[in-house]
Structure formats: C-alpha cells, structure tokens
C-alpha cells in the first residue's frame, strides 16, 4: 500500500505544535509496517540550508490560482527506506519568517498559500510513478484537498483518484476565510454550498474536508465523541454527527526513541523503571538550573505549554495564587503565548522566587529536563484533542494532573476509576478550585512514598508507542479501500 500524507508542518523540518510530531511519527510507523509513504509539505525558509540533503527533483509545475497561475517545484529527501519527503518550493508563499503568521498576526494570503499546498499534493498523487491508494490529509491547511479530489473524481478528470482520509488535530482551528477566497480553488461556484466548504457566508477549509473526505479521524477516542457535541463542536457538531459513522478516534502515539530516559543526551542522569535513582538526581539538577532551592522533600510541578486559555494556563496561575502562600511546593514553567499570561507567571516568579521559576520561550532540551525532573505535570486543558506531554510524563515517571477531557482522559488512569492501574490524577470542572483540589491530592500522593512509587511504576510501564497506533490506521486504510 502506498500512502501519501499531506500536512503543513513536519518534524523535524517545521513545527509549531503536536501536528508536526504526529504526522512524522505516523509516517515512520506505517513505513516500518511495510507501507510505501510519501509526505508532502512546504519548503519553508532555511530548510535547504539546514538540511543540504534536500535536493530538487527536476519537477517544476504551474497551477491555476484564481485568475493567475503560480509556479512551484518539488524537492525531495528520503530519510528512511520506503519513506520520502516531497517539499513544495514556492518562495513567494513559504520563504517567510513564520509558518502561519508573523508577530502573532496571520498572513493575509494564508488561503492562497495552503490551497497551493493542496493543489501541489494533488499533483504529486496524480502523477506519482507509483500512485498512492490513500491520500491522508492533516488539519485545515489541506482541508480542501478532499474536495479537489472529489471534484476530479466525479467529473472524470481523475476517475482513479485515491481514497481520502482527513485527520482533525484540533477542531478549533478551521481555516475560515472570506468567500472571495473560493476563486483560488478554480472550481465552479456550484461546488460552494452548505454541504461543502460554505459556512456562515465564509469559506471554511476544514468543513470542506468534513463533508467530502471518504473517512474522518481525530486524535483520541474521547475527542471523537466530544466534537459531536455543542460544547466541543466549534459550530461544526451538526456536520460531525451526520458523519459519526465515518469518524474514528485514534490516540496519537509517542516516539520513544526520542522520549526516553536511559539514553537521552538532554538528560544529565539516566534512569528507568528498574533504576530510579537518576530521576531524583535530575530533579536536583533542574531545581538548580531553574534557580530554585534544591529541596528533594518538596513536590515539584512542571508545565511546558503554549500559554493560552485552551491549555488552562489561567487556571494554573490562579491555583498557584491560592497554594503558594501556605504550601512548600515548587513550580517550573517553560512556554510562551498570551502576553497577559506571560506577565502573570513572571509576577509569580518575582513574588515567590524560591517556589516559582519561569522561562518564556521554547527550548527542546529543557523540555526533556522539566519532564524528567518534575514530580507532577500539570495539564488543566479546557479541551485537549490528544495531548502528548501527559504521555511523555508517564514514561518519565512524572505523574500527570489533568482535566478529564479528550486524550487526557484516554491516556491517564485516575485511582477512582482503577486504583490498581492508576497513573495520574483527574479533575473535571474548569475552575481554579478544582485544580487546587487536584494539586493538593498530588501533594498527598507525594507524601506517601508507596503511593508515589505505585503511580510512577504504572506510568513508566504504559505503552503508547506508534507501533500500536499505526496498526489502527492500517486497518482504517484497508476499510476505506474496501468500502463503498
């Protein structure tokens, strides 16, 4: 089976969040399972310099974009047997400082930029020497690709077009643009309607995929149920309920080759389930690195996040305001985002310098050290399609404290649900009081060495490898190929 994956970002070449990690890991896992895999993604600024093995393929192309034609070229890198990356080179669209925005302001031509990506991916699939049987599209940026393929199929332009699978990584991001952007599809206006990409008088990339992809997936079973409700459906719950029999929730996996504790260059001390002493040493190193007093007897909470309301960062700041005056806990943060939240955490670090340490920005190696050195990891998300840090935390022996939603509920076991298999602490209400309760429960676990070891041991044994998740995708692909 040949699968072509299309996505706007791909680790390690480009990344703003978990999408890049998930697509890259899935591609590698299904290639190792015997599939031929081609990935199509933009050639962003600096990639050729950082990865000189990326070479032009000699395939230049022109695609219509509204009244004009835009030229592009494919570049290629083959990182593993059976696995090829095709990079779409169009400097006017992709040679920019950011992937989607600059200074937190979206590029005004994002509709054109990502329609061009979708059209390039369609060309790659249609004229590939070994045409793919599955075209797997990821998130809104390639949301109109299933629509383009469906049009080509039913009009006879491409009667042998592959079956399309579309994965929702985060329903909140939909690619909504003024209706004038439809012209860049170069499709008849008759294809722009309520059972296509029209949504409240605008062009909605994601809605087009929800109606016209042959199969839909999202990144956890719980999130697949949640997005069919008004609370989590972001205005598209009606479409999703209509297609719920075509919607499958498959939990993202973890690349344990990168997220490991026993051979990790980012960690000063190796450890594993059977040799736990290194975790305590990493905690001491982290406390010192972050400017906190080295106190093994104090519970250390960690968080690595985009600082947004979705991630519940305001709840963390509020809970710390309640707990810090009378508690001996420590907190280490790595993240950036909302300036108001950045300022709130900086203020806490200023007022409680022996309890709160904050690094604004991102540092991949420090992220590993926070995962390894923390006793507990906070994820109070208002919604969380999958989440990865809670699964990283489990492997690192760091106990997740999570709001029971989406992939957090699917991957963390609360003792109230199964005491023998408990790996973390759930809370349900999106309130500061609920998070305070959960953190106090964590402090109680920390004060009970046998309970602490029980949670840690269960978590480090948990298996969220991509090998398991890839099998679910392969079953889905086969079902789609043999379906109506």
N, C-alpha and C positions, 0 to 999 in steps of 0.2 A: 504494500500500500504506500502510495506517495501522498503526503500531507503537506500543503502549503499553508504556513501561518503568516498572517499579516498583522502588524502591530506598529504603533507609533514610537515605541521605545523597546529596547532590548539590552539587557545586561550582558556583558559589561560595557557595551558601546554607548548606551544612552539610558538615563534613568531619572525619573522624578519620584517614583514610588514603587509599590509592590508589583505593579503591572510588568515592569521590565524583568524582575526576578522570576515571576510566574511563567511568562512566555518562554524565557530562555531555558528554565528548568524543565518545562513540559517538552519543549523541542528536543532537548538532550535525552530525556527519559524515553520518549517514543522512538527516537532513533536507536537507542540501545536495545529497545524491544524488537527491532527489526524493520521499522518503517524507514522509508526514504523521506527526508524532511528538508523543505526549502523555507527559509524565513525571509520575508520582505519587510524592510524597514528603511526609514530615511537615512541618507548620508549627511549627518549633522556636522556642524563646524568642528574642525580639529580631528575628526576620526581618521582621515588618511595620514595625518602626522603621527597620531598616537599608535596607529595600527598599520604600519607600512606594508603588511602582507595583503591589505585590501587593494585589489587591482581592477582596472577597467575590464569589462567583459567584451568590449567591442560592439555592444548592442546599444545603439542610440535610437531614440524613438520620439515621436511627436504625438500629443494627444490634444483633442479639442477641449478647450476650457471656455465655454460661453462663445462669444464671437471671435475669440482668438485661438491660436494653437501654441502650446507650451512644449518645449523640448526637454528631454531628460536622457539619462544614461544609467545603465546598471553597472555597479561594481560588485565584486564577489570576494568572499573569504570562505574557506572550507575548514572550520575548526575541528571537525571530527569525522570519522568515516560515516557516510550516509547523511551528513548534516552540512547544509550550505546556507550561507547568509548572502542574500542579494540586497545591496544597498542602492536606494534610489537617489541619484545625484541630480539635484536641481538647485543650484546655488541661490537663485532668487527666492526660493521658498525655505531652504533649510540651512543656509550659511548665515546663521543668526546667533546672538548671544544665548538665547534660551530656546527650549523646545516648543513651548506654547505661549510664552509671554516674556516681557522684559519689565522689570520694576513692578511686578505683580499686576501688570496690565496686559490683557490678552492681545496678541497680534490681530489687527483688524481684518486680515485676509486668511484667517485660520480655516474658513470654509473652503477656499481655493486650495490652500496648502494640503489639506487632508483628503479632499476629493482627488487631487493629483496623485496622492499616495494610493488611494483606492483604485484609480484607473491604471496606475503602473502595476499594481499587484494583479489586476485582471489580465493585463498584457502578459505578465510573467507566467500566469497559469495557463492562458490560452495558447501561447506559442512555445511553451517549455518543451524541450526534446522528449521528456517523459512526463506528459500532462498529469497533474495531480487528480486524484479521485475525490479528495476532500479539500475544501478551502475553509480554513479555520480563522475567523476574524475576531479581533480582540478590542473591545471597548469602542466608544463613539467615534473615534477618529477614522475608523474604517467601517463605520456603521452603514454607509451607503453602498458598500461593496456587494452585499447580498442582493440589493435592489438592482444594481447594474447587471449582475449575473443573471438574475431572474428575467430582466428585460431582454438580454441577449438570448436566453434560452427560449422564451415563448415567441419571440419574433423570428426565430430561425437563424439569427446571426451566429449563434454558438449553440447548436442543439445538443452537443455532447458536454455542456458545461458541468463542472464538478458540483457535487452537493455542498451546501454551505452550512457551517456551524458558527454560531455567534456566541461569544462569552461576555457576559456582563461582569465587569470587575468592580464597578461602583455605579449604581443606577443614578446617583445624584448628579453625575456629570454626563450630559446628554448631547452636547453639540447642537445647541439651538441658535439659529441664525435668521436674519430677515428673509422673507420669502424671495427676495430678489436673488439670493444665492442659488436658487434652483437652476438658474440658467447655466451654471457651471457643470451641471450633470450632463447637459446636452441631450436630455431625454424629453419626450413630448410632455407638454403640460398635463395631459390626461393621466399621466402616471403620478402626479402630485395630488393626493387625495387623503381622506381620513384613514384609509386602510393601507397607507403607505407612510410617507415621511411628513405629512402635513399635521401640525399640532398647534392649535390655538393661533392660527394665522402665521405660523413661522415654519421654517424648515428644521426638522428635528432628525439629526443623523441617527441617533440611537433608536428612535421609534421606527424608522425605516427598516432596521435590522430585526426588530422585534416582530414585525409583521411578515417579512419576506425571507428570512433565513429558514432553511429547512429544519434546523434544530437549534435550540437555545440552551445555554448552560450558564450557571453562575458559580461562584467560588466557595460555596458551602451549602449543605442541605438546608440548614435553618434559614439562611438568607433567601433561598429559593421560595420558601414558604412566606417569609416576611414581605417580600416585594410584591406579593399578590394582595396585600392589604393596603388600605388607605394610609395607615401610619407610615409605612415604609416605601410605598409605591411611587412616590415623587410624581404623581399625576399620570402615571402610566400603568397603574394597577389593573385598569379595565382591560387593556391590551394583554397584559400578562395572564390574567385569569382566563381570557379566551384561549391562550396558548399554553395553559398549565400542563397539558399532556405532552407538550413538546419541550418542556423546561425541566432540566436536570441540575441538581446541585452537587457539585463535586469539589470537595475540600482541596484547596491548594496544598502542595507538599513543601518539604524543606530539603534544601541541598545540604546534606550532612557532610559532604566533602568540604564545604566552606564553613558551615556552622558546627564545628566540633571543638572539643575541649582538650583533646590529648595530643594534637599535632597542629596547633594554631599559632602562627607567628605573631598574631596580635596579642596573645596572652602571655604574661611573664611566667606563669606557672601552669603546667599541665595537670589535669586531673580527670577522673572519670568515676563511674558509679562505684567501682571497687577500690579506687584510690582517691578518696575525697579531700585529703589534706590540702591539695592545691587550691581548692575553692576558697578556703579561709585566707590563704596567702594572697589570692587575687583580690579579695575584699580589702585587705590591708593596703595593698598597692593602689587600689582605686581610691580609697579614702585619702591617701597621701597625695595622689595625682590631682584630685579634685579640691585639695585644700581643706579637707575635713579632718578632725581628730581621728587618729587610728584607734578605734574602740570596737573590739570584737564582740563585746557584750551588748551592743546597740543594733537593733534591726535597721538595715539599710534598704530603702525603697528606691527603685530606679524607674526611669521613663525616657524613651527615645521616640520623638514624635514630631510630626508637623503640629504646630501649635494652633489648633482650630477648635471650635466648639464641637464639631463632629467627634473629635477624639476625646472629648470630655476634659480638656486641659483646664477649663474654668472650674470644673469640679475638683480637680487636683489642687489648684491654688486655694480654693475655698476650704477644702478639707485640711490642708496644711495650716491655714489660719486658725482653725479650731484646735488642732492637735499640738502644734509646735510649742505653745507656751508651757504646757504641762507634761509633754512627752519627751523621752530621750531619743526618739527615732531620728534617723538621718534620711536625706533625700538627695538624689543626684539626677540632674536633667541634662539631656542633650537634645536640642531641637531649635526650630525657628518657625516663624509664621506671623500670626496676628501680632502687630506691634503692641497692642494693649496687653496681650497675654505675655509677651516677652518682658514688658515692663513690670508686670505683676510678679513674675518669677525672679527678676532681678531685685525687686524690692524685698522679697522674702529672703533672698541670699544676703542682702545688706543688713536686714534686721536680725537674722538668725545665722550668722556666718559659721557657727560650729555645727549647724544642723542641715543647712541647705547649700548645695553647690550647683551652679548653673553654667552651662556652656551653650551659647547661642551660635547656631551654625550646624554643620554636619561633619563628622569625622568617622569614617568607616571602621577604623581600628579601635577608636574609643568606644564605638557602639558595642563591639565584642567585649571590651573590658567592663562596660557597665552591665551587660548581660551576665558576665561571669562573676563579677564582684558583688552584685546586689543579692540580697536575701529574698526580696519580693519585687515583682514587676507590676506596675500599675497600668491598666488598660480600661478606663471607665467610659468607653465609647458610647455615644448615643446610638450609633449603628455601626456595624463592622462587617462588611461582606465576607471577609475571611479573617484577615489579620495574620501576620507572620510572627511578630515579636513574642506572642504568647507561646508559640511552638518552639522558637529559639530558646526562650526562657526555660521551658521544660527540659530540653536537652542539656542546658547549662546548670540544672539544679536550682533554678531560681523560680520561686513559687508565684504564678500569676494571680493577681487580684483583678477580676474582670467583671464588667457588666454582662449579664446573661443575654447576649444578643448575637445573631449571626454566627460566624465561625468561631467566636469566643465560646459560645455555649456548646458548639460541636466538638471543640478540642480540649476543653478544660473540664475536669470532673470535680464537682463540689462534693464534700463529705455528706451533705444532706441527701444527695442522690445515690451515692455509693461510697460508704466510708472506707471499704477495703481498697478501692481503686482511686481514692481522692488524689488529685494533683494540684488543686488550686481552690480559690475562694470566689464564689459568685455573689453579686448583689443585683437587684432588679430595678429599683427606682432611679431615675436620673436626677438625683438630688445630692447635695453635699452631705446631708445626714446619712444617706445610705452608704456613701463611700467612707465616711468616718467610721460607721459601724464595721465595714469590711476591713478597714485598716486596723481597727482595734482587735478584730478577730485574728488578723495576721500577727499582731504583736503577741497575742496569747499563744498562737502556734509557735512563734519564735521562742517563747519562754518555756516550752515543753520539748526538750531535746528528742524524745521518742517520736512525737508528732511531727516535728520538723524533719526528721530523717525519713519518716514514712511518706510525707508529701514529696520530698526530694527524690527518693528512690523510685516512686511510682512515675514521677515526671521524667526522669532520665531513662526509664525503660520504654516510655511511649514511642511509638514508631509512626511518624508522619512523612515517611520517605516518598519521593516522587515515583519510585518503582511501583508502589501500590496504586497511587493515583493515576499513573499512566495507563494501567490496565483498565480502569474505568473509562478513560477517554477512548481507548481502542475498542472496547465493547460498544460505546456510543457510536463511533465512526461506522462500525460494521452494521449496527442497527439502521443508521441513516442511509447507508448504501443499499440496504435490502428493503428499505421502507417504500411507501407509495411514491 
